[in-house]
Amino acid sequence: MSEKPKVAWYWCASCGGCEESFVDLAERLLKVFETFDIVFCPVAMDFKREDVEKLPDGSIAVSLINGGIRMKEHEEMVKLLRKKSNIVIAYGACSAWGGVPGLANLYNLDEIVERKYLEIPTIENPKEILPTKKTIVNIPEAKIKAELELPEPLPTLLPIDKVIDVDYYIPGCPPTPDVFWNALQALLTGNLPPKGTVIGALQRSLCDECLLNETKPEKLLVKEFKRVEKAIPEPNKCLLAQGFLCMGPVTRGGCTALCIKANMPCTGCFGILDGVVDYGGKAISYFGSILDYSPMEEKEIKKAFESIPDWIGTIYRYSLPSAKLSHRAGLKRSKLMKEVFEI
C-alpha cells in the first residue's frame, strides 16, 4: 500500500476564514482525509514547529499557507515549510496579495499600535498600556514567575511570495469550497497549469459568470458613484449600471458571483486577472472610463470621485502589499491616491 501524500496547513496574519473554508468542504472532507496525511495544521491539530523540522526536506507534498507575513515567526515558518515541501500554495487573498490586513501598510508600526490600543472607539485602556516585547507574569498555581515574549513584527505585511518561492495561488477571501475542491483535484491528477499561476478559479472576469451581465448596457456610462451604505441596489439589474462600485470587470471569476447574488457589489477578493500589472491601477482606470463627463467638466468629475471616501481601501482592499506602490510604508492615503491617479 503506497504512502499517502503529506499535506501541511499553516496560517500567518489572517482572520481564520480560510480555515473555515476547509471545514466548508463538508462531506468532501472525508475524501481529503482518505487521500492525504495531514502532518501539520496548528489550528486543528497538536503539531509543533519541531515536528516539521524533523521531517526530511521535500517530504511534504503540498503546503497550503494562508495569511500574510506580518511577524518574524511567520517568516521563519514559511521558509521552513518551503524547505520541507514540493509544492507551496498561497491560499486565499491575504497570502497571495496581502489582503485586508495589508491595508495597515499605509501606516508605520507606531501608528498601528497607537490606533489599536489607544484610539479606536471601542477600546477600554484607561492606563494606556501598550504591548511590550517581553513581560513577566505570575503563575500562582505553579508558584513561579514566567517571562513571556511576543513575536517580533515586521515593518510591513508581505504576501508570501515576497518571502519564499510560491508554486500556485488559490484566490478568495476566503476561497469557496468548490474553488478549493477544484484545486485539490488538479493537484491529485497532476493536471496543473504552469508554475506561478492560479488554480481552482477561472481565467475570465467575474462579469462573465454574473447573472446580471445580460442587463449591463453595451455602452456603460454613469454620472455618479454609489455605496451600499448610502443607497440600496435595485435587484436584478447590473450594479455597475446603477453606479455602484462593483469590481466584477477587473476581478477573476470562479466564485459564481456570490456577492452579486446577495445584491452586493463584488469587492475583488479573487484578485487580479492574467496579464494585468496592478489591480488598483486597472480598477481606477476602469471606473474613470465609465464616468460620463467630458474633460472640461472638472467639478462634476471631482464631485463623483470625492463621493467615495476611501479609494485606496476600495481598489486595493486585497492587494496593497503586492501593488506597485506597496513599498511606500506609511505613505499617507492622500499622497498615495494622488500617485495612483497619476499612473
N, C-alpha and C positions, 0 to 999 in steps of 0.2 A: 504494500500500500504506500503510495507516494506521499511525501510530507506536504501538508497544506502550506500555501504561501503565507509568509508572515506579514502582518499589517500593523502599523503604528499610527496613533492618532494623538496629536498634540495641539493644545490651544495656547495662543500668545495673548495679545491685547484684544479681547473680544467680549461680546455680551452673553455668550452661551447659546445664541440662536443656531449656530452651526451644529452644535451637539444635539440640539432639539431636532434638527433636520435628519440626523442619523436615526433617532427614535421614530421619526415620521415615516420611515420605510415600512412600519407596521409589520405585517406578516412576512414581508420580504426580508426582514432581519434574520429570520430563521435560515434563509438561503445564505446570507452573509456568514453566519456562524458555522454553517456546514462547510463553507468553501474556504474561509480564511482562519488563520490562527492569529488572534489579536494579542500582540506581545507588549503593547504599551498604550495605555489610554487612561491618563491620570484622573480624568473627570468621572470615570465609572469604575475603574479597577485599581487595586492597590499595587501599582508598579512604581518603582523609584528610578531615579536617574542612573543609579549604579546597575540596575537591571539592563538598561540599554547599553551601558558601557561594556558589559560583559559579552554582549553579542558580537559575533565576528563581523568585520567590515563587509558591507554588501549583503548581509544575510536577511535584511528586511526587504520584502518585495516592493512594498509601497508604503510611503509615509504621507499621511494626509495632515496638513498643517493649516489651521485657521487662525485668524487674528494677525494683527500687525506686530512688528518688532518694536516694543516700547522700552523694555527693560534689558539690562545686561544679561540676565538669566535667559530671556527669550533668545538672544543672540547666540549664547552658548549652546542651548538645547537644539536649535535648528541646525547649527553646524555639526553637532553630534549626530543628529538624525540623517543629515546629508551623507555623512561618512558611512553610516550603517545601512543606507538604503540604495536600492537600484533605481527606484523612481520616487521623486518627491513631487507632490501635487499641492499647489496653493489652493486651498479650499475656501471659497467664499470671497466676497468683495474686500474685506479687511486684509486678508492675506495677499490677495492679488494686487490691490491698488492702494491700500491704506484704510479704506472705509470711513465711516463716520468718525471714529476716534482720530483719524488723520487730520481732521479739521483743527485739532489742537496745535498743529504745526504753525498756525498763524500767530502763535504766542510763544514766548520763551517759558522755561520751566518755572521761574519765579512767579510769573503772571498766572500760570495754570494753578499753582499751589494756592496762591492768594485768592483766586476766584473760587476754588473748590472749598477751602476751609474757612474763608472769612467773608466772602461777598454774596454768595448765592442766597436768595430769599429764604430758602428752607433750612439753612444751616443753623444749628444751635451750638455755638462755640464761644461762650462769654469770656473765657480766659484766653481766647485767640491762640490756642495750642496748634502748632504746626508739626507735621511729621518730621522725625529725625532719623538719620540712618541707623543709629543704634540706641537702644534703650534697655534699662534694667527693670525687670518685673519680679514681683514676689510670687512664689508659688507656695501658699501656706500648707497645702496637703503634703508636699514633699519637704517642707521646711528648708527651702533653698531659694536663692535668687538666680535668675537666668538672664542672660543677655540675648536680646532679640535683634536681628539685623535685617533691615529692609533691602530688597534687591535695588541695585543702582539703576536709576532711569537714564535713558539715552537722551541726548539733546532734542531729537525729533523722532517721531514714529516713522518706521520704514516698512514698505512692502517686503515680503521675504526674499524676493528676487534681487533686492539691493544688498542682501547679506549672503545668500547662497544661490547656487545654480538650481533653477526650477525647471522641471520637465514639462508639466502640464498645469492648466488652470481650470477650475470648476467655478463658474460665476454664481452670484446671487447673494442676497442679504436676508435670509440665508439661501443657499441652493434649494430648489424644490426637490421633493422626493424623486420625481421622475428624472430630473436632470442628474441627480446623484446616481440613480439606478442605471441610467444610460451610460454614465461614465464608468461605472463598475463593470458593465457588460463589455465595454470597449477594452478595459484592462484585462478581463478574463479571456476574451477572444484574441487579444493581441491586435485587434483592428484599430490601431491608434494613428492619429494624424502626425505630421512632423513635430518634433520636439519644440516646445515653446508655445504651443497653440492651446486653444480652449477645447475641452472635451465635454460632452453631455448636452451642450446647448446648440443653438442654430448659428449659421453663418450669415443670417439675414437680420434685418432690423425687427424690432418688436412690432412695428406697424404691419408687417407682413402677416402676422398671426392674430392681429387685433380684429375682433368682430365689428368694430366701429370704423374700420378703414374704408369701408364702402360708402360711408356717409361723409367722408372728407372730400371737399370740393377739389376739382382738378387744379385750380389756382387758389392756393390758400393764402389769404391775407386777413390781418386783424388790425384793429385800431387801438387795442389795449391788452394788457396782460393781467390775468386774474389769478387769485389764490383761493384755494378751497376754504381758507379761514374767513374769507370775506364774501364768498358767493357760492351757491350750490349749483353744481353742474347739472345741466339738463340731461336726463337719461337717454340712452340710445342715440347719441349724437357725438361725433368726433370732438374730443375735449380740446384739441388744438383749434378747431374751427370756432369754438366758443371763447377762445382766448386764454385758456388755462395752460400753464407751462407744463406740458407733457413731454417727457424725454424720449418717447417712443421712436421718433425718426432717427435718433443718433445712438440708440441703445440696442445691444444684441438681444435677439429674441430667444425663446426657449422656455419661458415661464408660463406660456399660454395666456399672457396678458392678464394675470390675476388681479392686479390693482385696478385695471380698467373695468373688469367685471364687477368690481365693488364701487364703481363710479368715482374712482380716484385716479389722478394722473400718474403716469409712470415717473418714478424718481431716478431711474437709471442704474439700479443695483446690478444689472447683468453686464454693465460696463461697455467698454469701447469695441467698436466694430473693427474687423480686419482692415488694415490699410490706413486707419485714422491715427494721426500722430498724437493729438491731445484731445481728450474727451471734452473738457470745458471749452476749449477754443472752438471745437466743432459745434457745440451746443449754442454758444453765444452767436456764432456766425449764422446758424440756422434761424434762431429767434429774430435776429436782425433782418434776415431776408424776408420774413413774413409780415413785418411791421409795415402797414400800408400808409406810409407818409413819404413825401418827396424829400430830398436832401435839404431843401430850403425850409422845411417845417421843423426847425431845430427845437423849438419849445415843446411841440407835441411829442417829438421823439424822446426828449429828455424826460417829460412827464411820464411817458409809458414805461421807460426803464426805471425811473425812480419809484414806481409803484411796487416794485419788488425790493424789499429792504435788505435782502441778503443774497446777492447774486453768487457770491463765492460758495456759500452753503448750498445753493441751488444747483449750480453747474458742476461743482467739484465735490458734491456730497460724499461720493465714494472713492474719489480718485486724486485728491490733492497731493498726497505724498509721492505719487507717480507722475504728476504733471510736470510740464517743462519749467514751471516756476517753483517747484517743490523745495528747492534748495534754499529758498529765501526764508529761513526760520525767523519767526517773529515779525515778518513783514505785515504791516497793518492792512486791513481789508481794503480801505480806500485806495491805497497805493497799488496793491495787488490788482484790484479791479481795473484801475487805470491801465496797468500793463497788459491785462487780458484784452481790453478793448483796442489796444494799440498793436496787438499781434497781427 
